[in-house]
Amino acid sequence: MIPDLGRYATEVLSAYAVSLVLLAGLSVWYWLRARAVRAQLDQIEQRQERNE
């Protein structure tokens, strides 16, 4: 069931596509950043364990 978008179909569909691409990009960026922060925290914890 696809709605009839009329003469603005191209604009509406391209807006949806851009939004989905941006959301996917942000999700990947946050996931990569979380991995980097987790790795940094692991390094800090290992250094603290060696110093004790």
Summary of the structure (lengths in Angstrom):
residues: 52
radius of gyration: 21.8
end to end distance: 64.7
largest distance: 69.6
contacts: 88
relative contact order: 0.07
helix: 88%
strand: 0%
